[in-house]
Amino acid sequence: MFLAARWYARSMLREALVIAACSIVLTLGCSDGAESTARSGGGGDGGAGGGSSLPTDGACDGKPFHTATISHVVSFTPGAGAGFGADHLPEIIYGVPHGGGAHGGSTDVVSLGTDGEIVVGFGDDGVVDCDGPDFIVFENAFLTGKTPFKELGQISVSDDGVTWTAFPCKTDALPYTGCAGWHPVYSNPSNTISPYDPATAGGDVFDLATIGVKSARYIKIVDQHNTGWTGGTTGFDLDAIAVLYADALPQSNARKASSASRSW
């Protein structure tokens, strides 16, 4: 019943969305307001609830403990069947996740489409490697019985936006080690579950140490073409990213952004 209702809601929304091509590049700047929102951990509707609260202490190499969410989209190359949420980019992936729990995926997402790709950044900050998980990627996975409904994505990171290091992503069978898009999301602005708590937030956690990387300014997600939906809602569905350890990175590492463009 839930799956049918969810499919119907999505199908109605996708009628209003059109992707003119399957290889479009989107480059967006980051406004001061968006950057400030991302660093405070809140989205446009994050509110003051526990779902948008930040840790208040902790350290990595003696530096203050920062947190961050997505502040800008560097590029978006939608694949076949993309479209859902695209008319609300980039704001729809800013701020904290809108998890629906174990059996209810969020609709506050953008669908990448089959083999679609998105690259996001965090203003002047980047992910730094500390003890344990360094960031969490939130999709809209949910459980059917005990089996996750998966739309997997491979995660890669980069300091300069040119050279990338990927997390190995096992797509053939459970557990989908190293992939994003198979753990339900529990953190939501309306509840008290912090998106910065790997033990309770849900989503898929990543530790830079597992791929030998010390810091990363950009995160790239590439759909792994094993979707269960069609037309407009296909592929990995990005809700949000929470960076557990963030710090300012040298500007020399930053990719030179091209002029902003947006075209569907």
N, C-alpha and C positions, 0 to 999 in steps of 0.2 A: 504493500500500500504506500509506504513512504517513498519507495523508489519510483513508483508511478507518479506520485504527486510531484516529486522533485523533477522528474523528466518533463512533466507537463509545464511546470513553472519555467524551466529553462527553455523549453521549446517556444513558449510564448515570447520570452525575452529575445531569443535569437532572431525572431522575425524582424526585429527593429535594427539588427546589426548587419552590416555588410562589410566584408573584407574584399577590397578590389583586387588584391594580388596576394600571393602566398610568400612573397619575399620582399617585405617592406622594412625599411630601417627607420627607427624612431630615435631621435636624439633630443633630449630635453635637458634644460638647465635646472639648477636647484635654486629656488628663491630663498631669501633669508628666512622667510616665514616657515617654509617647508623644512629648512635645515634646523631651525630652532625647535619645531615640532618633533622632528625625528630624534634630536638629542634628548628631549625631555621624555621620550618614550611614549608620547600620546599620539593618537590619530585625530582626525577631525571630530570624532565623536567618542574619544577615549574616556572623557569624563574624569572623575576623581576616584573611581572605584578601584578595587584591588587589582583588577585586570590590567591597569596601566601603571601600577606602582613600580618604583625602582628600588633596587638594593641600595642600602645606605652606607655600607662599608665594604672592606675587602681591598686587596692590592695585588699587583703583578709587577715584580721588579721594582717595588717601592713607589710606583706611580698610583695616582688615585684610580679608583674603580669606576669606570664609565660604562654606560650602556647606550645603545643606539638602535634605531630602526631605519628603514630605507628612506633616503632623502631625495633621491633623483633616479631617473631611468637614463642610462647611458645609451642603450639601443634595444630595440625590440624587433625581431624578425619572426612574424607569425608563420606557423605552418598551416597545412591544409586542415580545415575544420575549426580554425580559431575564430574568435569573435566575441565570445561572452566576456563582458566587462571592459572591452577595449575602448568603448566610448567614455569610460570614466578614468582612463589612464591620465596621469600617473597616480592621482590621489587614491585610487582604490587599493593600492598596495602600500601606501604610507601607513605609519603608525602600527598599533598592536594588532594581533590576529583577532578574528571574529569566529572562534571555534564553535562548532555545533555539537561537540561531544562524540561519544563512541559510535553513535548510530545516526548522526545528522551532519553532513558536510555543509560548510559555509557557502553562501552565494556571493560573499564579499571578495571576489577573486577575479583574476584575468586568466583566460584559457589560452595557452600557448599554441595549441594546434599540434598536429603530428610533426615531430622533429622541430617544432618551434623553439625559439631561443630568446632569452631576455638577459640583459646585463644591468645590474643596479649598483649604486654607490651610496656613500654615507657622509656626504658633505666633505669637510676637511678631515674627518676621522676615517679609520680603517680598523679591520679586525686585527687583534694581536693575540699571539699564542700565550696562554697562561695554563695553569693546571686544569685538566678536565676539558669539557666542551667549551668552545669559543663562540659558537653561534647556533641558532635554531632556525630551520626553514619550515614554514607552515603552509601546507597545502590544504585540501579539503577532503582528505581520506576519511572513510568510515568503515565500520565492520558490518559484514553480512554473516551473522552467526559469529564465529571466531576468526573468520578470514577477512583480511582487509581488502576493500575495493581499491585497487591501486591505479594510479596514473603517475608512473615513476619519472623522475628527472635526475640527470647527472649534474652534480655540483662541481664547478671549477672556481678557482680564485686567482687573482692577479694583483700585482702592485702597480703595474703600468697600463693595464688594459690591452697589452700586446702579447705578452708571454703568460700562458695559463698553466696551472697545475690542477689536474682533476682528481677528485676522490673516486677510486675504483667503485663501480656501481654494479652489483650483482642482480641481474634482472630475470634469471631463469626460474627461480623458485624461492619460496620463503626459507630463511629470512632474507630480505632484499638489502643485504648489508652494503652500506656506503651510498645508498640511494635516498633521495627525498621523495615524499609523496605516498607513504604507506602507513604512517602512524596518525590516528585521529588527533584532533586538536581540541583541548579542553579550556584553554585560556580564552576569555572573552571580556570586553569592556564592562559587561553587565555582571560579572562574577568576581570573586576575590582571588582567582588563580593568576599569579604573576606570569607573564610571558617570558620572564627571565629566570624561571626556575625549571631546570631540565627535568627534575623529578616529577613535576606535576603539570607543566604547561602542555604536554603533548608535542606533536610535531617531530621532526627528525633532527637530531643533534649532530654537530660536526666539530671535530678537534683538529686544528691545523697541524698539530704534532704528528698525526697519523700519516700525513703526506710530506712531512719535513719542511713545512713552511712556517716562517716566523711572523709574517704580517701580510695583510691583503687589503687593498683599497677597494677592489671590485669583486663582486660575486656574480657568476654566470650560471644560469640554469638552462639545460637543454632537454627537451622532452625525449623520452626513450621509446616512443611509438608503440606503447602497449595499452592503449586506451580502451575504455568500455563505453564511451559515449560517442555520439556522431553529431555532425553539423552544428557548428557554432559553439559547442561546449567540449570539443575534442582536446585531448592532451593534458599535460600538467597544468594544474590550476593554482597559481600563486596567490596566497593570501597576504603573507607578511614575512619579514625576517627580523629576528631579535638577535642583536650582537651582545654577547655577555661581557666581552672584554674589548673595549674600543679605545683608541687613542689617536691623537693627531699624528699623521704621517708626513714625511718630508714632501714638500711640493714638487721636488724634482722627480718624484715617482708618479706624479699625476699625468694622466693621459690628456692631451690637448683636445678639448671638445670641439667638434665642428659646429657650424651654425645650426640652430634649432630648426627641426622640421617635423611636421606631423601630417601624415597622409594615410587614409584608409581606402 
